Amino acid sequence: MAGGPDAIIIGAGILGLATAYHILQGNCALNLLILERLKGPGRANTAKSAAAYRDMFSSPVNRHLSRGSIAFYEEVQAQGVPIGLKRLGYLWLLTAAQRERQRQPLNAMARAGVKFAILELPELTRRLPELRPGDISAGIWGRNCGILNPNQLCGYYEREIQSRGGRFEYGREVTGFLRDPSGRIRGVRVGDHEIPAPTVIVATGAWLGQTLARAGLEAPVVPRKRQLFAISAREGPLRRLLETPGFNDYNLLPFTIIPGGAYLRPAPASFILGFANEDQPPGLEDQPVAEEDFFENRIRPQIEPYFPAFQGRAPEYAWAGHYADHLADRTPLVDRLEGAIVVGGDSGSGIMKADSLGRIAAARFFGKDQVELGDGENFQVTALGLRERAVPQEDFVI
Ligand SMILES: Cc1cc2nc3c(=O)[nH]c(=O)nc-3n(C[C@H](O)[C@H](O)[C@H](O)COP(=O)(O)OP(=O)(O)OC[C@H]3O[C@@H](n4cnc5c(N)ncnc54)[C@H](O)[C@@H]3O)c2cc1C
């Protein structure tokens, strides 16, 4: 094993990258190898993401994970590294019934110091003249929320990893695992080639179940298809909606969620529309494509009544990927399974939590119980384990 890697990370999505980065931050003398089956970093679900972030969660665990990551991303950008981070805010449009259901979670968030404002209807319609309010009772305006560019963020992590001696091998698919005589995972197989390593870290996102099955293990994570649709907003009423002033420094509409759950994500001269439908059955498609029917039947009828500016407008392009859903509590997991470290199950919030998850996975690697997140707060590493799990229910679900 002389000269072989001290650790192998499988998957160069945002979670594998953040983990590699924080392991090398802890010890840059380590020989770290990242194996990725695609031709570059972050090209799977990370690239397909809406890449929105928020700190508005009722669960303190979710809040810690996202706040720590946001603080780190803001610091990276403040150092002059462009990662497309824009604090646009989030705007949840709520009916009276939804507002009533969210009373307790919102009170809990206010007590925890989350920065948000409740915009009553007159104020909401004054700020958002393109809105036809219908049954909307108020807007919840999350301030420490926004969007970023996941490709630029991956590029940053990749460069930093390489500058600390981390090695990437792209176009290399892990097809199996090596075990030592005690049965612990001690390396990987790439086709006929065996690569031993004392630690293997599995960060294969929606393919976590498929990867672990190659070690005879089960993952409590399932892939679920998710779709996004881009509509140009270069002129007319859609441009006026996109360029709604007064919410942020960019004079752009915040990331906006309408009562049925569909969302509008501002992008350059366009909107990206999505809907993480609860009734989506688990399943992994090889080449997922966005479905016109999904847009016409599930998204358009939700959005048009509130924003008539979308009437008669069709998506110019669309794409689809998968969430990696941890069905038990929709919160990520970081644990050791038969010697390997597993990081995943982020359930659609992997960009906004990635840096914290990377720190927690690195802490697992170094055998630490506590880790400091990007905002300076400490986090109990075992809280995201499968056995000693300490994850409260998330109640801010709309
Ligand atoms: C449509 C959509 C919208 C989303 N919107 C948001 C959002 O607004 N905010 C947010 O925070 N999150 C969002 N997400 C979720 C976010 O994209 C994911 O949580 C995040 O990208 C997960 O990162 P990952 O590294 O685990 O997965 P991936 O980026 O998928 O990386 C896993 C990598 O493992 C590689 N791999 C798999 N198997 C093997 C193998 N056997 N050998 C070698 N390599 C392998 C894959 O090629 C891939 O590159 C969205 C996701 C989708 C699909």
The ligand as a MOL file (V3000), in Angstrom:
LIG
                    3D

  0  0  0     0  0            999 V3000
M  V30 BEGIN CTAB
M  V30 COUNTS 53 58 0 0 0
M  V30 BEGIN ATOM
M  V30 1 C -33.9460 20.0390 -9.7880 0
M  V30 2 C -33.1670 20.1830 -8.5190 0
M  V30 3 C -33.2410 21.3640 -7.8050 0
M  V30 4 C -32.4950 21.5070 -6.6280 0
M  V30 5 N -32.5320 22.7030 -5.9640 0
M  V30 6 C -31.7730 22.8800 -4.8440 0
M  V30 7 C -31.7260 24.1380 -4.1910 0
M  V30 8 O -32.3610 25.0960 -4.6050 0
M  V30 9 N -30.9380 24.2520 -3.0890 0
M  V30 10 C -30.1990 23.2080 -2.6040 0
M  V30 11 O -29.5140 23.3690 -1.5850 0
M  V30 12 N -30.2170 22.0120 -3.2090 0
M  V30 13 C -30.9770 21.8260 -4.3120 0
M  V30 14 N -30.9990 20.6210 -4.9510 0
M  V30 15 C -30.2910 19.5090 -4.3440 0
M  V30 16 C -28.8080 19.5650 -4.6320 0
M  V30 17 O -28.5790 19.6880 -6.0050 0
M  V30 18 C -28.1890 18.2880 -4.0890 0
M  V30 19 O -28.5480 18.1520 -2.7370 0
M  V30 20 C -26.6730 18.2860 -4.1870 0
M  V30 21 O -26.2420 18.6150 -5.4740 0
M  V30 22 C -26.1640 16.9160 -3.7830 0
M  V30 23 O -24.7790 16.8720 -3.9800 0
M  V30 24 P -24.0700 15.4690 -4.0670 0
M  V30 25 O -22.6190 15.7590 -4.1410 0
M  V30 26 O -24.5610 14.5830 -2.9770 0
M  V30 27 O -24.6480 14.8220 -5.4120 0
M  V30 28 P -24.1900 14.9300 -6.9950 0
M  V30 29 O -23.9200 16.3510 -7.3250 0
M  V30 30 O -25.1790 14.2170 -7.7440 0
M  V30 31 O -22.7930 14.1930 -6.9290 0
M  V30 32 C -22.6640 12.8090 -6.7810 0
M  V30 33 C -21.5380 12.3890 -7.7140 0
M  V30 34 O -21.2450 11.0180 -7.5370 0
M  V30 35 C -20.8820 10.5080 -8.8120 0
M  V30 36 N -21.0040 9.0560 -8.7630 0
M  V30 37 C -22.1320 8.3360 -8.5610 0
M  V30 38 N -21.8410 7.0220 -8.5440 0
M  V30 39 C -20.4900 6.9140 -8.7420 0
M  V30 40 C -19.5940 5.8250 -8.8050 0
M  V30 41 N -20.0140 4.5580 -8.6520 0
M  V30 42 N -18.2740 6.0650 -9.0360 0
M  V30 43 C -17.8130 7.3360 -9.1950 0
M  V30 44 N -18.6330 8.4210 -9.1320 0
M  V30 45 C -19.9590 8.2040 -8.8940 0
M  V30 46 C -21.8700 11.1700 -9.7480 0
M  V30 47 O -21.4320 11.1440 -11.0950 0
M  V30 48 C -21.9360 12.5710 -9.1670 0
M  V30 49 O -21.0390 13.4900 -9.7900 0
M  V30 50 C -31.6930 20.4430 -6.1460 0
M  V30 51 C -31.6110 19.2620 -6.8840 0
M  V30 52 C -32.3320 19.1310 -8.0630 0
M  V30 53 C -32.2210 17.8480 -8.8450 0
M  V30 END ATOM
M  V30 BEGIN BOND
M  V30 1 1 1 2
M  V30 2 1 2 3
M  V30 3 2 2 52
M  V30 4 2 3 4
M  V30 5 1 4 5
M  V30 6 1 4 50
M  V30 7 2 5 6
M  V30 8 1 6 7
M  V30 9 1 6 13
M  V30 10 2 7 8
M  V30 11 1 7 9
M  V30 12 1 9 10
M  V30 13 2 10 11
M  V30 14 1 10 12
M  V30 15 2 12 13
M  V30 16 1 13 14
M  V30 17 1 14 15
M  V30 18 1 14 50
M  V30 19 1 15 16
M  V30 20 1 16 17
M  V30 21 1 16 18
M  V30 22 1 18 19
M  V30 23 1 18 20
M  V30 24 1 20 21
M  V30 25 1 20 22
M  V30 26 1 22 23
M  V30 27 1 23 24
M  V30 28 2 24 25
M  V30 29 1 24 26
M  V30 30 1 24 27
M  V30 31 1 27 28
M  V30 32 2 28 29
M  V30 33 1 28 30
M  V30 34 1 28 31
M  V30 35 1 31 32
M  V30 36 1 32 33
M  V30 37 1 33 34
M  V30 38 1 33 48
M  V30 39 1 34 35
M  V30 40 1 35 36
M  V30 41 1 35 46
M  V30 42 1 36 37
M  V30 43 1 36 45
M  V30 44 2 37 38
M  V30 45 1 38 39
M  V30 46 1 39 40
M  V30 47 2 39 45
M  V30 48 1 40 41
M  V30 49 2 40 42
M  V30 50 1 42 43
M  V30 51 2 43 44
M  V30 52 1 44 45
M  V30 53 1 46 47
M  V30 54 1 46 48
M  V30 55 1 48 49
M  V30 56 2 50 51
M  V30 57 1 51 52
M  V30 58 1 52 53
M  V30 END BOND
M  V30 END CTAB
M  END
